[in-house]
Amino acid sequence: MNISVFDILTMIGALGFFIYGMKVMSEGIQKVAGSKMRQILSAMTSNRFKGILTGFLITSLVQSSSATTVMVVSFVNAGLLSLIESIGVIMGANIGTTITAWLISIVGFKVKIGSFALPIIAFGLPLLFAGKSKYRSWGEVLIGFALLFIGLSELKESVPDLRSNPEILEFLSGYADMGFLSVLIFVGIGTLITIAVQSSSAAMALTLVMSYNGWIPFEMAAAMVLGENIGTTITANLAALIGNVHAKRAARAHLIFNMFGVVWMVILFFPFLKMINMYMMEFQGVSPMDPSQPESIPIALSVFHSSFNIINVLLLVGFVKPIAAIVTKMVKSSGEDDEYHLEFIGNVIIQTPDISILEARKEICKFGNITTKMSEFVQTLIVKKKEKKRRKLMDRIQKHEEITDRVEVEIANFLAKVAEGNISESSSVKIQSLLSINNDLERIADIFFQMSLNVQKKNESNLWFTDQQTENLMEKFKLVDEAFEIMDLNLDMDYAKVRLTGAQNKEKEINAKRSQFRKEHLKKIAKGEYDILSGMIYIDLIASLEKVGDHIINVTEAITEKI
């Protein structure tokens, strides 16, 4: 049989229809469930079995283990999951992705759901124009579901039929009758197909259609399923190349888990398939290994896919901590500088604004820690008299100031992109408040940098503070550091639980000290006890610390009043 370019394009188009439908449905479900996902995941502790169940449920809903893996990475970045907990969710995702095979096997091949697709779209279309975003998201779910099965129906029609085109068997027979080598070849084919279509669910659908039409035998279809388990991890690892350290570790954990499963299954491949065949003959009365009964292959593949993933989870569920330790060693932090790169914000904007906002909150919390360190650097600069040490301190302060400039811009850009999406009024208010906090933290860094320049200018002029001035400055710094401690604690906790009282009390103490030191300073200047030039720098530093205190209280006010 001659297959034209048009036939190939038709098959690719049908596959694209399937993938696009799955994408629309997946994104719609993420939007519908997004606000609840935080509640679900925050209820998880270190119980890995709850994590497995959560991964299973999420993947069963979105019909894509890759989408679940991306979400898991975002949850880790947002601080909702630890690496260990995320591995449990990934394990559950591997079981959840088998639901696709069952859905297609039971519904896609037994019921002509393609005939119901247009009525489903008819229900979903009006919802797309609804006023509430939740209804619009449900419209996307329905339309995506319909498009998915339209694509599957077209895919079934576009794949060549072996019975009317026997020459295809001759082409495949050269690869399917080579024993164990054939298994490895079709594992590789499954891997490549999954990488090509960027979805293990789509690759599974293609495998089911090919085997159902008799294009490939059951054994080779099972081998392709194993390859799809590898392919989906390669996709995740390619995506993680531009991600942060957490993304890379989660992707490596997925790779280790799936590769281990494929290795032991390849070793036990033929005995395991005999068990599947025995099960099918006992409970279904058909054999997937019988070429005359191709209709049994989709169910048999679904049994194989599910049992393989469930057994693999049972084998490795007790080794979650060792896997986490391995991937931590594989993907090491890049040292001190890594602390100053965006760590919680990834390159992908998650469809659920709540999750993106959580990521930004964690990044802003880290931003607060950076500005807190600058206070320590300036204090050390004031008391150090050796030029070499002062120069090193100035370099560190300048580096931190440059870092804060960059971090502020990147966080602001990230939040701006989130705001461009379809967000609620509540999310919009949260984003505005986070932008305000982001700006206050950057202003704190600017003030500290300017303070360091003033101190360095004084030192270069051989002007020195008196012991009393130094003592007063350190006392004022101590109050500011205590305010920082309150601020950092507030940034790292549930914003709904933050109270303004502690921060306000500390701000009052800072203001009172400012007034006290200023009065004392003016009296000593009048008496000639202070050098005029060093005194000007001293009182300027006191005023600058007052400004820092103002920005610190602004942060807590933004948390308590606007979020």
Legacy VTK file of the C-alpha trace (Angstrom):
# vtk DataFile Version 3.0
C-alpha trace
ASCII
DATASET POLYDATA
POINTS 563 float
0.000 0.000 0.000
1.227 3.475 -0.864
0.936 6.011 1.947
0.834 9.544 0.586
2.102 12.699 2.227
-1.541 13.683 2.705
-2.195 10.468 4.670
0.789 11.170 6.920
-0.343 14.757 7.482
-3.860 13.507 8.257
-2.482 11.154 10.907
-0.321 13.921 12.400
-3.304 16.275 12.358
-5.487 13.719 14.170
-2.772 13.257 16.777
-2.514 17.024 17.099
-6.282 17.197 17.629
-5.963 14.623 20.419
-3.054 16.456 22.091
-4.740 19.855 21.797
-7.961 18.511 23.276
-6.038 17.004 26.169
-4.201 20.308 26.690
-7.428 22.350 26.743
-9.096 19.883 29.115
-6.017 19.740 31.368
-5.718 23.529 31.629
-9.433 23.868 32.288
-9.325 21.348 35.127
-6.252 23.077 36.589
-8.170 26.361 36.631
-11.277 24.792 38.162
-9.349 22.963 40.860
-6.496 25.442 41.268
-7.863 27.257 44.287
-8.483 23.920 46.005
-5.133 22.352 45.149
-3.359 24.469 47.746
-5.753 23.231 50.446
-5.298 19.632 49.332
-1.504 19.792 49.252
-1.049 21.885 52.390
-2.911 19.140 54.278
-0.147 16.704 53.276
2.668 16.059 55.722
5.458 13.566 55.212
2.924 10.805 54.605
4.108 9.485 51.263
0.972 7.386 50.790
-1.155 10.539 50.853
1.261 11.971 48.295
0.810 8.945 46.040
-2.971 9.252 46.313
-2.790 12.980 45.525
-0.586 12.387 42.464
-2.959 9.685 41.279
-6.038 11.895 41.635
-4.483 14.967 39.984
-3.146 12.977 37.022
-6.438 11.122 36.644
-8.097 14.511 36.317
-5.674 16.309 34.012
-4.858 13.153 32.007
-1.169 14.023 31.792
1.646 12.920 34.076
3.839 15.600 32.477
1.373 18.299 33.537
1.327 16.841 37.036
5.132 16.835 37.168
5.221 20.514 36.172
2.657 21.293 38.857
4.599 19.275 41.442
7.751 21.269 40.699
5.769 24.469 41.160
4.354 23.195 44.449
7.891 22.433 45.664
9.018 25.893 44.556
6.076 27.450 46.343
7.055 25.677 49.543
3.904 23.521 49.667
5.797 20.267 49.149
9.238 19.074 50.134
11.335 17.069 47.672
10.440 13.864 49.532
6.722 14.638 49.368
7.010 15.528 45.692
8.487 12.102 44.911
5.398 10.501 46.428
3.176 12.655 44.209
5.238 11.696 41.141
4.792 8.017 42.020
1.052 8.550 42.186
1.166 10.407 38.881
2.624 7.336 37.202
-0.372 5.306 38.342
-2.789 8.113 37.436
-1.534 8.315 33.863
-2.713 4.720 33.313
-6.281 6.006 33.576
-5.855 7.362 30.042
-5.405 3.827 28.710
-8.478 2.574 30.577
-10.551 5.537 29.447
-9.670 4.945 25.816
-9.917 1.155 26.073
-13.314 1.088 27.761
-14.898 4.238 26.353
-12.959 5.124 23.232
-13.175 1.739 21.558
-16.437 0.363 22.941
-18.559 3.497 22.572
-18.429 5.834 19.607
-17.954 8.848 21.819
-16.953 10.863 18.778
-20.640 11.015 17.905
-21.310 12.696 21.254
-18.416 15.149 20.903
-20.336 17.885 19.087
-23.262 17.887 21.571
-20.692 18.128 24.379
-19.163 21.150 22.634
-22.675 22.585 22.346
-22.942 22.433 26.150
-19.450 23.806 26.694
-19.510 26.687 24.225
-21.983 28.955 26.116
-19.937 28.484 29.277
-16.920 30.064 27.545
-18.809 33.360 27.457
-20.022 33.200 31.063
-19.272 36.072 33.412
-17.667 33.908 36.109
-14.209 32.504 35.392
-15.152 29.187 37.026
-17.898 28.603 34.444
-15.515 29.513 31.628
-13.047 26.967 32.961
-15.747 24.283 32.994
-16.473 25.179 29.381
-12.813 24.513 28.544
-13.009 21.144 30.325
-16.034 20.026 28.277
-14.702 21.283 24.953
-11.254 19.788 25.623
-12.872 16.440 26.458
-14.834 16.518 23.213
-11.823 17.526 21.096
-9.751 14.764 22.693
-12.138 12.062 21.506
-12.695 13.670 18.117
-8.929 13.419 17.706
-8.960 9.799 18.874
-11.742 8.956 16.418
-9.842 10.554 13.546
-6.640 8.846 14.665
-8.348 5.449 14.464
-9.479 6.216 10.921
-6.116 7.547 9.751
-3.931 4.655 10.976
-3.515 2.065 8.178
-5.500 -1.152 8.680
-3.345 -4.280 8.669
-6.112 -6.594 7.509
-6.652 -4.637 4.294
-2.963 -3.764 3.965
-0.964 -6.915 4.855
2.266 -5.506 3.426
2.637 -3.433 6.596
3.105 -6.680 8.547
6.056 -7.554 6.356
7.672 -4.249 7.250
7.169 -4.742 10.999
7.905 -8.470 11.070
11.558 -7.756 10.529
11.644 -6.005 13.902
8.988 -7.898 15.863
10.477 -11.421 15.609
13.944 -10.777 17.008
13.207 -11.914 20.553
14.642 -9.819 23.355
16.231 -7.409 20.863
12.752 -6.614 19.494
11.667 -5.668 22.991
14.543 -3.193 23.284
13.848 -1.804 19.809
10.177 -1.137 20.576
11.068 0.324 23.972
13.191 2.781 22.017
10.351 3.434 19.547
7.969 4.164 22.420
10.518 6.530 23.943
11.013 8.425 20.674
7.281 8.719 19.986
6.669 10.135 23.459
9.464 12.665 23.035
8.098 13.597 19.616
4.488 14.142 20.740
5.522 15.537 24.156
2.882 13.464 25.950
2.876 9.909 27.291
-0.937 9.946 27.203
-0.938 10.792 23.490
1.734 8.155 22.830
-0.338 5.617 24.765
-3.384 6.486 22.694
-1.373 6.001 19.498
-0.053 2.664 20.759
-3.562 1.473 21.612
-4.878 2.440 18.192
-1.953 0.747 16.401
-2.352 -2.473 18.388
-6.151 -2.424 18.110
-5.865 -2.186 14.321
-3.370 -5.059 14.291
-0.449 -2.913 13.224
1.797 -4.290 15.984
1.466 -7.401 18.190
0.618 -7.209 21.890
4.195 -7.911 23.029
5.647 -5.022 21.056
2.847 -2.703 22.148
3.718 -3.548 25.762
7.371 -2.761 25.019
6.321 0.588 23.568
4.405 1.325 26.771
7.654 0.837 28.714
9.406 3.207 26.341
6.677 5.777 26.905
7.473 5.657 30.623
11.049 6.651 29.774
10.009 9.219 27.176
7.808 11.167 29.540
10.722 11.596 31.983
13.038 12.822 29.223
10.459 15.463 28.341
10.384 16.588 31.978
14.181 16.684 32.189
14.447 18.737 28.996
11.972 21.205 30.470
13.995 21.295 33.693
17.186 22.297 31.848
16.059 25.924 32.038
14.500 25.476 35.469
15.927 25.917 38.949
17.592 23.385 41.223
14.241 22.164 42.561
12.896 21.546 39.065
15.994 19.563 38.145
15.819 17.431 41.281
12.136 16.612 40.805
12.770 15.713 37.160
15.742 13.492 38.085
13.612 11.724 40.706
11.016 11.012 38.028
13.737 9.660 35.730
15.245 7.377 38.395
11.839 6.024 39.393
10.722 5.236 35.850
14.093 3.913 34.652
14.261 1.486 37.566
10.779 0.232 36.702
11.597 -0.253 33.023
14.821 -2.133 33.837
13.205 -4.734 36.085
10.213 -5.091 33.770
12.423 -5.670 30.718
14.218 -8.425 32.654
10.898 -10.083 33.573
9.146 -9.029 30.371
8.046 -12.327 28.850
7.064 -14.069 32.132
5.063 -10.975 33.090
3.233 -10.928 29.743
2.347 -14.602 30.191
0.717 -13.671 33.503
-1.257 -10.908 31.759
-2.313 -13.398 29.091
-3.424 -15.897 31.751
-5.450 -13.185 33.474
-7.148 -12.158 30.232
-8.028 -15.749 29.332
-9.344 -16.439 32.844
-11.457 -13.316 33.299
-12.066 -12.033 29.770
-12.057 -15.275 27.816
-9.736 -13.851 25.167
-5.986 -13.825 24.539
-4.164 -10.637 23.494
-1.452 -12.824 22.001
-3.917 -14.318 19.522
-3.705 -12.299 16.264
-7.346 -13.130 15.579
-8.484 -11.311 18.736
-7.041 -7.771 18.405
-10.024 -6.355 20.289
-8.566 -7.830 23.493
-5.283 -5.914 23.200
-6.435 -2.488 24.507
-7.768 -3.979 27.762
-4.694 -6.207 28.114
-2.389 -3.210 27.583
-4.321 -1.267 30.195
-3.916 -4.148 32.666
-0.201 -4.330 31.847
0.283 -0.561 32.182
-1.554 -0.302 35.503
-0.064 -3.424 37.112
3.452 -2.430 36.074
3.169 1.054 37.574
1.432 -0.121 40.753
4.075 -2.810 41.385
6.855 -0.299 40.683
5.374 2.102 43.248
5.072 -0.696 45.827
8.717 -1.635 45.233
10.063 1.906 45.627
7.684 3.533 48.100
10.023 2.550 50.931
13.007 4.145 49.176
11.738 7.702 48.807
14.376 9.213 51.111
17.300 7.455 49.364
15.965 8.646 45.990
15.773 12.205 47.356
19.354 11.895 48.654
20.556 10.615 45.259
18.965 13.435 43.248
20.244 16.006 45.757
23.764 14.738 45.124
23.150 14.591 41.369
21.886 18.182 41.231
23.969 20.184 43.651
23.424 23.774 44.598
25.924 26.005 42.821
27.254 27.414 46.081
26.883 30.844 47.654
25.918 32.542 44.397
22.968 30.164 43.983
21.413 31.826 46.985
20.994 34.977 44.949
19.308 33.530 41.880
15.588 33.152 41.580
14.899 29.892 43.339
11.152 29.561 43.672
9.974 31.261 40.483
10.318 29.086 37.392
10.296 29.881 33.699
6.758 28.576 33.264
3.728 30.532 34.427
1.379 27.972 35.941
-2.197 28.264 34.687
-3.434 28.610 38.279
-2.700 32.157 39.554
-2.875 31.036 43.203
0.155 28.793 42.702
2.132 31.486 40.861
1.366 33.940 43.671
2.635 31.422 46.214
5.866 31.070 44.238
6.298 34.849 44.246
5.654 34.958 48.000
8.430 32.443 48.669
10.791 34.403 46.412
9.913 37.641 48.223
10.538 35.907 51.563
14.035 35.042 50.345
14.393 38.624 49.077
13.693 39.811 52.624
16.501 37.611 53.957
18.928 39.181 51.471
18.112 42.721 52.620
18.461 41.606 56.251
22.038 40.513 55.556
22.904 43.950 54.216
22.249 45.388 57.689
24.947 43.102 59.081
27.411 44.145 56.378
26.941 47.887 57.035
27.330 47.410 60.796
30.615 45.581 60.239
31.768 48.321 57.846
31.232 50.965 60.553
33.503 49.277 63.088
36.193 47.940 60.725
39.240 50.182 60.351
41.487 48.091 58.099
41.244 49.277 54.526
41.491 45.798 52.954
38.572 44.406 54.986
36.489 47.520 54.340
37.074 47.173 50.607
35.878 43.548 50.654
32.805 44.574 52.605
32.034 47.341 50.127
32.293 44.839 47.278
29.842 42.495 49.022
27.408 45.316 49.755
27.544 46.514 46.156
27.045 42.966 44.894
24.001 42.547 47.121
22.578 45.860 45.950
22.950 44.787 42.319
21.333 41.451 43.157
18.360 43.141 44.794
17.892 45.366 41.741
17.777 42.306 39.501
15.557 40.281 41.825
13.071 43.136 42.135
12.772 43.446 38.354
12.411 39.684 37.824
9.777 39.296 40.538
7.884 42.326 39.205
7.999 40.933 35.651
6.800 37.538 36.871
3.868 39.087 38.755
3.036 41.257 35.746
2.800 38.131 33.557
0.556 36.449 36.129
-1.647 39.558 36.169
-2.040 39.351 32.378
-3.917 36.067 32.769
-7.515 35.442 33.671
-7.349 36.269 37.392
-9.910 37.040 40.066
-10.233 40.364 41.861
-8.778 38.744 44.985
-5.702 37.583 43.064
-5.298 41.051 41.562
-5.234 42.606 45.053
-2.652 40.042 46.190
-0.420 40.814 43.214
-0.601 44.568 43.887
0.374 44.002 47.515
3.286 41.751 46.574
4.519 44.366 44.122
4.394 46.924 46.930
6.402 44.642 49.245
8.854 43.919 46.440
9.435 47.655 45.954
9.916 48.306 49.695
12.556 45.568 49.960
14.488 46.998 47.015
14.355 50.473 48.579
15.803 49.044 51.816
18.745 47.656 49.843
19.264 51.038 48.152
19.336 52.796 51.534
21.909 50.382 52.950
24.082 50.814 49.877
23.944 54.610 50.229
24.805 54.252 53.936
27.858 52.193 53.020
29.000 54.917 50.602
28.667 57.521 53.357
30.643 55.394 55.817
33.339 54.730 53.247
33.541 58.441 52.403
34.029 59.210 56.108
36.729 56.551 56.442
38.612 57.792 53.386
38.637 61.268 54.947
40.110 59.816 58.149
37.046 60.861 60.093
35.997 58.534 62.896
32.948 58.221 65.083
33.306 58.631 68.818
32.673 55.589 70.990
29.320 57.078 71.981
28.277 57.609 68.359
29.265 54.044 67.463
27.383 52.717 70.481
24.273 54.702 69.528
24.423 53.467 65.947
24.745 49.849 67.079
21.787 50.337 69.417
19.706 51.705 66.542
20.861 48.856 64.283
19.800 46.380 66.980
16.246 47.735 66.916
16.194 47.646 63.110
17.453 44.053 63.123
14.673 43.116 65.535
12.213 44.734 63.126
13.782 42.705 60.300
13.305 39.536 62.335
9.595 40.287 62.706
9.328 41.146 58.988
11.080 37.950 57.846
8.891 35.877 60.145
5.749 37.505 58.745
6.879 36.970 55.153
7.461 33.272 55.832
4.154 32.471 57.520
0.528 32.252 56.478
-0.355 35.875 55.675
-3.819 35.426 57.192
-2.202 34.810 60.593
0.065 37.895 60.526
-0.711 40.592 63.090
0.477 44.188 62.870
0.921 44.858 66.611
4.483 43.521 67.029
5.792 45.373 63.987
4.096 48.601 65.080
5.600 48.424 68.569
9.073 47.959 67.130
8.539 50.879 64.741
7.615 53.098 67.700
10.853 52.083 69.474
12.872 52.955 66.356
11.163 56.354 66.117
11.740 57.073 69.815
15.469 56.279 69.558
15.764 58.463 66.481
14.287 61.421 68.379
16.470 60.734 71.441
19.739 60.473 69.500
18.939 63.545 67.411
18.382 65.716 70.508
21.574 64.427 72.106
23.496 65.003 68.877
22.357 68.632 68.553
23.371 69.349 72.160
26.856 67.865 71.685
27.341 69.719 68.389
26.435 72.974 70.163
29.018 72.197 72.865
31.677 71.344 70.268
31.997 67.727 71.472
31.463 66.235 67.989
33.395 66.820 64.775
31.026 68.610 62.377
31.721 66.439 59.305
31.621 63.074 61.063
28.570 64.327 62.986
26.745 65.038 59.742
27.407 61.495 58.523
26.405 60.097 61.923
23.025 61.858 61.981
22.481 60.931 58.317
22.972 57.245 59.204
20.476 57.590 62.061
17.961 59.107 59.620
18.656 56.390 57.065
17.961 53.678 59.633
14.683 55.455 60.361
13.806 55.187 56.641
14.680 51.482 56.692
12.301 51.067 59.617
9.569 52.828 57.639
9.940 50.416 54.721
9.995 47.422 57.087
6.662 48.433 58.638
5.290 49.045 55.124
5.934 45.378 54.347
3.900 44.094 57.297
1.148 46.621 56.622
0.888 45.342 53.036
0.584 41.798 54.368
-2.063 42.518 56.997
-4.146 45.162 55.266
-4.157 44.103 51.633
-3.667 40.333 51.521
LINES 1 564
563 0 1 2 3 4 5 6 7 8 9 10 11 12 13 14 15 16 17 18 19 20 21 22 23 24 25 26 27 28 29 30 31 32 33 34 35 36 37 38 39 40 41 42 43 44 45 46 47 48 49 50 51 52 53 54 55 56 57 58 59 60 61 62 63 64 65 66 67 68 69 70 71 72 73 74 75 76 77 78 79 80 81 82 83 84 85 86 87 88 89 90 91 92 93 94 95 96 97 98 99 100 101 102 103 104 105 106 107 108 109 110 111 112 113 114 115 116 117 118 119 120 121 122 123 124 125 126 127 128 129 130 131 132 133 134 135 136 137 138 139 140 141 142 143 144 145 146 147 148 149 150 151 152 153 154 155 156 157 158 159 160 161 162 163 164 165 166 167 168 169 170 171 172 173 174 175 176 177 178 179 180 181 182 183 184 185 186 187 188 189 190 191 192 193 194 195 196 197 198 199 200 201 202 203 204 205 206 207 208 209 210 211 212 213 214 215 216 217 218 219 220 221 222 223 224 225 226 227 228 229 230 231 232 233 234 235 236 237 238 239 240 241 242 243 244 245 246 247 248 249 250 251 252 253 254 255 256 257 258 259 260 261 262 263 264 265 266 267 268 269 270 271 272 273 274 275 276 277 278 279 280 281 282 283 284 285 286 287 288 289 290 291 292 293 294 295 296 297 298 299 300 301 302 303 304 305 306 307 308 309 310 311 312 313 314 315 316 317 318 319 320 321 322 323 324 325 326 327 328 329 330 331 332 333 334 335 336 337 338 339 340 341 342 343 344 345 346 347 348 349 350 351 352 353 354 355 356 357 358 359 360 361 362 363 364 365 366 367 368 369 370 371 372 373 374 375 376 377 378 379 380 381 382 383 384 385 386 387 388 389 390 391 392 393 394 395 396 397 398 399 400 401 402 403 404 405 406 407 408 409 410 411 412 413 414 415 416 417 418 419 420 421 422 423 424 425 426 427 428 429 430 431 432 433 434 435 436 437 438 439 440 441 442 443 444 445 446 447 448 449 450 451 452 453 454 455 456 457 458 459 460 461 462 463 464 465 466 467 468 469 470 471 472 473 474 475 476 477 478 479 480 481 482 483 484 485 486 487 488 489 490 491 492 493 494 495 496 497 498 499 500 501 502 503 504 505 506 507 508 509 510 511 512 513 514 515 516 517 518 519 520 521 522 523 524 525 526 527 528 529 530 531 532 533 534 535 536 537 538 539 540 541 542 543 544 545 546 547 548 549 550 551 552 553 554 555 556 557 558 559 560 561 562
